[in-house]
């Protein structure tokens, strides 16, 4: 009959891998870091839900809504050529603008030119805001706008693309630099920083073009969130008028509170999570680097090292030591699960960004190719081939294509050897009727001038 394993043997059989990993001078610091991060996650997991919560915070309280209808409220005149767009709530990161674009396209096809935009929003996704601006710029007439209680962040960016924009006397406007976060290696972080810098430059140029005092604006821009009353926004050049006060409802009050307070709290908590996580990562790196050195020291008392590392007394029973080791292993697995969730969230955000970028590139490519066809730089058949290329290749190839030269370029004008620069309408009719026909098509003003000189009236 085999002898029953001792408690010490059980430790080696069940947790030998963890025992070996503990052979580091920094193990106490590692344990402290693990405990700190676990406690931090336990305190905050319900409140923030980590990275995903950063992007979706308050969307349940402030749902995003966008719509467009024909006509402008209170203006019966030109209703058939006008439309009203309403943008309310937090511009979400899961917003589907396809329905909004489709509705606007229908109005454009029906001859609508002017658009009036109402905005009551704390901001949100930079890319969704950019797409909204792209859609609104499709209206070829006048773009007017008005704000509700709050026009902030990406919402104020949309407002800057209106020809005129007003705020109520008790309204607020806030502008600031785009912000975001990412995880990954140095290359991924650098690429994300480059993306963010480009977006910041785009926003800065749009606001700078409206600012009445560029130097003062630059100072406010670099200082952080730039909050303004309606009168301050008017003086700064970001709006064109101030309306009478409005009644601020609960939803608007919640947006203002969320925009000015919860983002600050979330930023602090995420900073703490990152700081603790980085410290833990450093300690684990040191543990791995030194592990082999300790494996070579066969004279160490394994059990005493574990007892000391866990902060237990020297007379702690071996079964209790094993229990503590197993608990630490369970907490390590919990950390691995949290990390896996963060990685999955990051990958989903990347996929969403890639999909949005592809949509934007496709829209830009279609606009470039449609314009090239109109200018006769390419044919409709060539457009199908060009559409399969990357946007950078399309831009390069279209840059090499020139619009065809008008036939009028080959008609003798000015100091022509045949004296055609002095011909009357009758001379053209007798000497070069083909050239006269080309003039009528391609040089309308000259054709009208000769016709009127001959017959005393403009051609019908």
N, C-alpha and C positions, 0 to 999 in steps of 0.2 A: 504493500500500500504506500503510495507516494506521500511524502510529507507535505502538510498544508503550507502554502507560501506565506512567508512573513509579510507584515505590512510594508516593509522596505522593498521587498521583491515586487509587491503589487505596484509600488510607485514606478519602478523601472519598467515593468511590463506595460502598464497602461499609459504612462505619460513620459516615456523616455525621451521623446523628441522635444518636449517642453523643458525637461530637466537640462538637456544639452544647451538649449537656447538661452538658459538663464546664466550661463557661464560668462558673465561680463561684469566689469567693475561698475558700469552705469545701470545695472538692472533695477536698482531702487528708484532712480529717476524715471526709468521706463514705466515702472508700475505706477508711480505717481501721475505721470502723464496720461496713462490709460484710464486711471480712475477719474482724473479731471475731465477728460473728454467724454467718458461715459456719463458722468453726472451732468455735464453741460448738455448733452443730447437729451437726457431724460427730462431736464428742466424745460427744454424749449421745443421738443418734437411736436407737441400739440399746437403750439402757438405759431410756429413759422414753417414747418415742413420743409426745412432746408432750402435748397436752390429753387425748387419748383415754386415755393411760396413767395420767393423774391419777385418772380415774374407774374404771379397770379394774385397777389395781395389785394384784398378788398374788392375783387371782381364780383363776388357774390353780393356785396353791398352796393356796388356801383356798376351795374351791368352796362355794357356798351350797346348803343343803338345808333344806327345811321339809316336815313331814309331820304327819298327825293320825291316831290310831287310837283305837278304842273301848276304854275301861277305863283304869285307872291301875295301873302296875306296883306289885306288893306290896300292893295293896288290893283284895281280892275283893269287899268290901261296896260296894254301889251302883255296880258296874261298868257296869250297863246304863244308868246316867244320868251316866256320867263319860267323859272323853276325855283323851288325852295328846297334846300338841303338842311336837314337837322342832324347834328352830331352831339350826342350826350353820353356821359359816363366815361369809364376808363377804356381807352382804346386798347382792346385786348390783343394778346399775342396769338390767340387762336381765331382771330376775326376772319370771316370769309367775306371778302368784298366783291365776290363774283356777281351776286344778286344786285348790289348797288351799281356796279359798273354796267350791268345789263339794262337796268332801269334808266340810267343816264344815257346810254347809247340809243335807247328807244326815243327819248325826248329829243336828243340831238337829231335823229333821223326825221323827227316830226317838225323840225325847224326851230327848236328852242335855242336861243343864243345867250340870254342873260341868266345869271344864277345868283340867288341870295342865300347865304350860309349862316345858320345859327349854331353856335358852339357853346356848350356848357360842359367842360371836361377838365379833369386833372392831368390829362396827357396819357402816356402809355407807350406803345410800340412805335419806334422810329420808322420802321419799314412800312407798317400799316399807314402811318401818317403820310409818308412819302407817296404811297399809292393813292391815297385820298386826294392829295394835291395833284397828282398826274391826271386823275379823273376829272377834277374840277377845272383844270386848265384846258380840257377839251371843249369847254363852252367858249365860243369865240367872241361873245359880247362882253358886257360889263359884269364883274364879279364883286358884289357887295356883301357885307357881313355884319353880324352883331353878336355880342357875347352875353352869356347869362351871368350867374354869380361868380363863376370861375372859368378862366381861360388860361391854362397852364401847360408848360412843357411842350409836348408834341401838339397839344391843342393850339398853343400860341403860334407854333410853326405854321400850322394850317392857316391861321388868321392872317399871317403876314403876306399870304398870296392873294388876298382880296384887294381890290382897288380902293375900297373904303371899308372901315370897320369901326363900330362903336361899342362902348361898354356902358352899363348902367352906372349911376353915381356911386352905388354901393358895391360894384363889382370889383374883382381883383384879377390881375394878370401876373403870371410868373414865367420867366424864361431862365434857362440854364443849359449847361453843356449836356449832351447825351451821355448816359452812363450805362454800364453793363458789367458782367463778370463772366469768367470762364475758368476751367480747370484743364490741366494737361501739362505737357512738357514745355521746354523753353520756346520751341518753334511755334507751338500752338498758341501760347500766350502772346508771343510777339506778333503773330499774324492777327490775333484778335485786337491787340493794341493798335495795329496799323488800321484795321477796319474802323475802330472807334475814333481814331484821330481824323480819318477821312470824313466820318459823319459829323464830327465836331466842326470841322472846317466848313462843311456845307451849311450847317445851322448858323455858324458865326457870320458867314457872308450874307445870308438872308436877313438876319436881324440888323447887321451893320448897314445894309442898304436902306433901312427904314429909320435908323437912329438919327435924331436931330443933332446930337452931340457925340460924334464917334469916339472921342477920347474918353469921355465919361462912361460911355457904353462899354468900352474895352475894359476899364477898371472894374465895373460892375460884373461883367462877364467872367472875369478871372476870380472874382471874390466868392462865387457860388450862386445859390438861388437868388434871383433878382426879382423881388416882389414889388408890385406897384399897385397903387390905387388907380381908379379911372383917370383922375386928374394928372397923376404922375405919368401914366402911360401916354396920355395925350401930349404932355410937355416933352416926353422922351421921343415922340414921333412914331410910336408903335400903333396908335389908333388915330382916327380922324375926327372923333366926336364923342361926347358924353351925353347919355340919355338920363331921364329921370330915374329915381330909385325903383327897384323892383322888390317883391316879396321873396325872400330866400327860403325855399322849402327845406325839409329834412334831408332830402337826398343831396342837395347842393351843400348844405352845412357839413354833411358827412364827407363829401369829396374834399372840401377845404381842410377839414381836420386830418383826413387821411394823408393828404398831400404834404402837409406841413409838419406832422408829428410822427406818424407810423413809419415813414421811410427813414427818419432819423434813428428810431429805435431798432428797426430791422438792420440798418447799416451797422450799428454798434454790435448787435448780436452776431451778425455774420463775420464781423471783424474778429470777435472773440473766438468763434469757431475756427476760423482760418489760422489765428495765432496759435491756438492749442494744437490744432492738427499739424501745423508745420513743426512745432516743437517735438511732437510725438514722432513724426517722420524722421527728424534728425537723430533722435535717440535710438530708434530702431535701426537706422543706418549704422550708427556706431556699434550697436550690438552685433550686427552681421559682420562688420569689418573685423571685430576682435574675437569672434567666436572660435576660429581655428587656433588662436593662441592659447585659449583656455582648454581646448580639447587635448592639447599636448601635455597638460599638467595632470598626470594620473594620481598624484598624491593628495589631491584635494578631497576633503570630506564633503561629498555631494549633499547629504542631508543637512549639514550645518549651513552650507551656502544657501539652500532654499529657505531654511528657517530664518536666516538673517535677512535675506532679500524680502521676505514677506513681512518682516517686522514682528515675528513671533518670538516668544520666550524660548530659552534653550531647552526647557523641559516639556515643550509642546509634544503631545502624542503624535506618533507617525500617521495615524488615521486622520487626525485633524489637519496635518500638513497636506496629505493627499486631497482632502476636501477643499482646502484653500486653492491648491493647484488646479483642480477641476473647475472651480468657480472662475478662476482667472482665464482658463481656456474658453469657457462659455462666453465671457465678456469679449474676448478677442474675436470669437466668431460673430458676435453681435456687431462689432466694429466692421468686420468684413462685409456684413450684410448692408450696413449703412453706406459703406464705400461703394458697393455694387449699385445701390439705388442712386447715388450721386452720379456715377458713371453713366447709368442708363438715362438719367435726366439730361446730362450733358449731351449725350449722343442724340437724344430726341431733339434738343434745341438746335444742334448742328444740322440735323436732317431738315428741320423746319426752315432754317436759314437758307440751306442749299436750294430747297424747293422754291422759296420766295425769290431768291436771286435768279433762278432759271426763268421764273415767270416774268420778272422785270426785264431780263435780257431779251426774252422772246418778244415782249411788247415793244421794247426799243428797236429791236431788229426789224419788226414788222413796220414800224413807223418810218425807219430809214429806207426800207425797200419800197414802200408805197410812195414816198416822196421821190425816190430815184426813178420810179416808173412814170410818175407825173411829169418829171423833168426830162423824160426820154433818155436818161443815162443808161437805163437797162430796159429790156423788154419784159412783158408779163411772164413769158416763158423762162427767161433768165432769173426772174424773181424766185421761182420755185427752186432753182438750183442754189441760189444764194441763201435761201431760207434754211438750208441744211448745214450751213457753215457756222462757226463760232462768231459771236458778236464782234470780237476784235478783228477777225479776218474780213468780215463784212465791211467794217469801217475802213480798213486798209484798201480793199478792192474798190469800194465806191469812191474813195479819194482819188483814185487813178482814172475814174470815168468822168468825162466831161460832157456836158449837154451839147447836142448837135447845134451847129452854127445856123442861124436863120438865113433863108435864101436872100434876104435883103442885104446881107453882107456882100453879096456878089453883084449887086446892082450899082452901076456907076453913079456916084454922088459927088458933091463938092467940085473940085477942079477936074471934072471928068474930061477925057480927051474928046469925047463925042459931044460935049456941051450939054449933057443931060441935066446938069445941075441948074440950068436955066430954062429947062423945058416947061411949057405950060401943060395943063391937063390934056389939051388937044394934041400937043406934041407927043406926049406919052402914048395917047391912043393910036396915033399913026405910026410912031417909030418903034415902040416897045410895049405892046399890049400885055405881054406875059409879065414884064417887069411891073406894069401898073397893077396887075392882079395880085402880084406878090406884095406890092406896097400896101394895097388895101387890106391884106391879111396881116402883115407883119409890121407895118409902119403906119398905123391908123391916123395919127395926128398929121403927118405929111400929106396923106391922101385927102383928108378932109380940107386941109388948107388949099391944095391945088383945085379941088372940086369947087370950093366956095369962091375962089378967085375967078373961076371960069363961069360959074352959073349963078353966083350971088347968094347961094344958100348952101347949107350943109347937106350932105347925102343922107337919105332916110335910112 
